[in-house]
Structures are given as C-alpha cells and as structure tokens.
Amino acid sequence: MQWLATLKAAVRTPRGAVGLGLTGFVVLLAVIGPHVEPYSPTNFVTIPFSTPSAQDLLGGDTLGRDVLSRVLDGGWVLLIMAVAATAFGVIVGGAAGISAAYLRGKIDGIIMRTVDVVLAFPSLVFALMLVSIIGPKLWLIVLAVGFAHAPAVARVLRSATLDISERDYVKAVELQGVKPAKVMRSEILPNLISPLMVETGLRLTYSIVLMAGLNFLGFGQPPPAANWGFMIQENRIGLSSNPWAVVVPAALIALLTIGTNTFTDAIARVAIGVDRRPEEAALIDELVAREAA
C-alpha cells in the first residue's frame, strides 16, 4: 500500500528516525507511566515545592504531591484527546474539501465560505469560545479542537482533489454512471493518501499544543487529576524553589511537539520525492500507478 511504503521510507531517513524516536519516547512514557508511578498522583507525600531527594526524585509540587508520579500519570489523557481531535478534524475537513472540489457549484461555495468564516477565528480563540459557552467538558474540548482543524484540512484536500478529479481514470468511471459518493470514496480518496498523511501529522502537532494550552488555562481535567499542561500553570509560582515541577512537563510537551512535527516533515519530503531512495521511489510510484489503473 502507498501509505505504508511512504511511512517506511520516511522512517529510514535521519529526520524521520529522530522524529519517530522523540515521539515514541514520550508516548511510551505516557502509556506505561501510570503503571510504574512510585506514589498516587493525588497523595500528599512531602512538603510543597520540596527539592529532589532519594524518596522524591523530582521533588514536590505546590501541594506537596510527588512531581514524578504526576508527570508519569499526566500524559495519557492529553495524548488520547489530541489523537481524537486530530481524527475528527481530518475526517470532517477531508470530507468537506473533497466534496467541495468534486461536486463544485453551490455546494463548493457554501462549504468554502463556511471554511473562510471558521478560519477567521484563531484556533485557540475558537476552541475557547465553544468551551466557554457550553462548559469545559472533555468531549467538547476534543470536538472544539478538531473542528478548528477542519477548515485547514478542507482547503488542502480541496486543492489536491481539483487536480485528481480531472484525470482520465476518474472521468472514465464517471462515464459509467457511478454515483459521486462512490467516485470520491473509491477513485479520489486513495490518491490523496500523501497529503492526508502530512495533514494528519501537522494537525496532531497543533492538537497537542492546543490541548496543552487549554489545560494550562484550566479547561481540561478537573483537579486533582494530573495533567502536563495544568502542572505548568499550578507550579509556576514555585519555579525558584523546585523548577522540575514546571520544566519536566514543559519539556515533554516540547519533545512530543518537535517529534511529531519532525516526523511529519520527513513524510512530506518523502511524498514529494526529496528524501526518497531510488528503489523506494520506484516502489511508491508503482503503487500509485496500480491504484490509479
């Protein structure tokens, strides 16, 4: 399959290997963290902002809870929400962009004018507006962040679909009387794998940043649940006493963002042929030709 060949080619590049390594490290830490934490993340085990010791490797936070335990427990919800928001945004934006480009006419105008209206609001402001109206519920945050991504995805895929929809194999299928929905699903979507992969990676990066920002502002898991974004906010007053309570969660968010962005860049470079090896280029081109036939 084309997407699998592209991923393998991206992983073999230095840029892709570094990006995947950084992302994999943070994801692994978030997944296994709750199972290896030394204390409960809500228990008071030391004095507020105590310095690191043999018992508390990263010291205490603003209420005397173990920073290491809260770091280990505070990433998995952020990752799940970011992935869910990305999936929602890519699906909605992809469907809108492909439909607008293929159906054209009034449908294209309505979809793209709606996209322009949503794009007029910065992503964080748009998400905050929805959350402030209904309330800081986790499902709403996921939908708000995902919906904020949809317009950008729609624009990219609309542009790509305009080119693909004019190709001979698409016109041949149309002449057979195939319904537009099936043409978009069977003939156009498989040839949008590369831009879809790139957009998914970029949107995941933005989702992580937006989720962390909303948690920093207090729109996320309610206290006393551990969360990397909220840990930065609640412990910043003790930077001079125990900086690890802020530095470690901030560094993990930064590593996750850098890793996903770097790996996405590697995928994009492979997709356009910049970092392909000759044998990989031949394989990907063969898969593209086979799907188009």
N, C-alpha and C positions, 0 to 999 in steps of 0.2 A: 504494500500500500504506500501511496505517495507520502502521507503524513509521517508514517513510521520511518521511511527512508530519510526524510528530511531531518527528523529528530536524531536519528543515528549519526547522520553527517554532522549535525550541529554539536553533538556530544564529543565528537572526535577532534573538534577544533580547540585550541587553547582557551579561547574566550568562552566557549560552551562548557568546557570542563570546569573552569573556575566558577562560572555562574551556577552550574548544577551542584558543585561541591558546597558552595556557600548556602544555597537554598536547602540542599539536603541536610546539612548540619543543623540549621535552625528548625527545620521541620521535624527531624529526628528528636531533637531536644524537646520540642513542644509535645510530641506524641508520647515519648517514654517518660517525660518529666514527672507527670502526676503519679507514676508508679514507683519512683525512686526518691521522692522528696523526703528529707530527714524528719520534718515535722508537718503537722497540719498547717496549711497556709493561713488559717484564721486563728491559730493559737498564739497567745502572748507568752513568749519564751525568754525574753530578755528585756533590757531597758530600752526606751526609744532612742533610735539612732546610735546604738552601741557600735563600736568598731569591730571589724572581723576578729574572730577568735577560733580556737580549735573546735568549740561547740557550734559556733555560728560562723560559717566560712565567709559569708558576705555581710555579717553584722545584722543589726535590727533596723526596722523601718520606723515610721512616725509613731506607731502604737506599740512597738516592741515585738512585732512579729518577725519571724525568720525570713530575711530577704531571699536567700537561696531557695527556700521552699516556695515562696510566692513567685519567683522567677520561673521555676520548673512547672508550676501549675498555671501560669498566666498566659500561655501562648496558644493552647489548642483551640479555644473558643474563637480567638482572633483569626486563626487560620481557617477554621470552618466557615466563619461568616464571610471572610474575604473570598474564598472559593465559591461559596453560594452566590454572593453578589456578582462575581465575575461571570458565572454561568448564566445567571438571569439576564445580565446586561448584554452578553454576547448573543444569547438566543433571541431576545426581543429586538435588539439592534440589527442582528443579521436578518431576521425575518422582515423587518421593516425596510432595510436597504435593498434586499433582493427583490421584494415585491414592488418597491417604488421604481427600480430600474427596469424591471421586466414588463410590468403592467402599464407603466407610463400614464400619460393623460392626467385626469383629475386625481387619481389615486396617488400618483407621483407628487403632484402639487400639494395635496393635503398632508401626506407623510413628511415631506421635506420642510414644509412651513412649520409643522409641529416640531420637527427636529431643530429648526432655527430658534424657535421660542425657548425650548429647553436649554439649548446651548448658550442663550443669552445670560443664564444664571451660572456662576461658578459652581463646580460640583459640590464643594463643601457647603456653600450657602443654600443650594437646592436641597441637599440632604437635611440640613438644619431646619429649613422651612417646613419640610414634611414631618420631621420628628417633633418640632415644637407644636404643630397643630394637633397631632394625634397622641403623642407621648413617646418616651424613649423605650419602645419595645424592641426586642432583638430582631424579630421578624420584619418589623417596619424599617429598621436600620439597613437590613440586608436588601429589602426592596428599594429603599431610597437610594442607596449607593449603586445598586445595579441599574436602576432606571436612569441615574445620572450618567452612566457609561453608555447607555443605548444609543444616544444621538451620534456620538463619535464613531461607534461601530457601524451605524447605519450609513453614514457618509462614505466611509472607506469601502464598504461592501457594495454600495450603490455604484461607485465609480468602477469597481472591478467587474460588476455584473453588466454594466453598459457595454463593455468590450466583449465579454463572453457571449452575451445574448445575440450578437451579430455574427457569430461564427457559423460555418456551414453545417456542422453536425447538429446544432440547435435548430436551425431553420429546417433541416431535413425532418427532424422529429415533429416540428410544428405542422408541417405539410401532411403528416399522417393523422392529424386531428387529435393529438394528445392534449389533455387538459393542461392549462397553465400551471396549476399546482404541481402536477407530476413532472412537467418540464423543469420547473425550478428545483424540485427535490432530486430528480434523477440525473439531469444533464448539467445544471448550472452549479448547484451546491458542491458536488465532488471536485469541481475545478476551482473552487475558492478555498481549498484547504490551506494553502500557504498564507494568504492574507488573514484567514481565520486564526491560524496558529499564532501569527505575530500579534494580532489584536488581542487574543486571549491572554498572552503573556503581558502585554502592556497594561491591559485592564486589571490584571491581577496585581501588578505593581501599584497602580493607583488605588485599588481597593484596600490594600494593606495600609497605605498612607492615610487614606480617608478613615478607615476603621480606627486606626491608632489615634488620629486627630479627634474623632468623635468621642472615643473613650477618654482621652485627655480632658475634654470639655465636660465629662460626666455623663454623656449619653451612651450608655453601654450596660454591662453587667452591674447590677447594684452592689454596693459594698455589703459585706466584707469580701466578696469574691475577688480573687487576684486577676489582674489584667495588666499587661505591659504598658498600655497607654495611660491608664489611670495611675499606675505606680509612679510614673514620671511626675504627674501632677501633684499627687499627695505627698511625695517625698522631697520635692524641690526645696522646701524650706530648710531641710537638713543637709544640704549639699556640703557645707563646711564640716559637718560632724561625721557623716557617713555617705560619701558620694556614690558608693556602689549601688545604693538603692535606686538611683536615677541612671547612672552610667550603664549598668548591665542591661536593663530592659531597653534603653535607648539604642545601645549597640546592637542588640539582637534584632530590633526593628530595622535598623540601618542595614545590617548584613542581609536580612531577608529581602529588603527592597533592592539592594545592589545586586544580589544574586539573581533574582527573577528578572531584573532589567538586563543584566549582562547575558543571561541565557536567552532571553527573547531577542536581543541584538544578534546573537550568534545564529538563531533560527532565521532571522530576517536576511542576514548576509548569505546564508546557505541558499535560501529561497530565491534570491536574485542572482546567485551564481558567483558571488565574490569570494567565498571561502570553500568552494567545492573542490574536491579532488576529481581528476578526470573520470575515474571509474564510478564515483558517486554521482557525478553529473550525468553520465550515461544512463545509470540506473533510474534516477529521478525522471529524466526526460522520457525514458521508455515507459515508465508508469503513467506519466501524464498523457502520452500518445495512446496508450492502451485504454485509459479511461475515456478519452475523447472519441475513440473509434466506435 
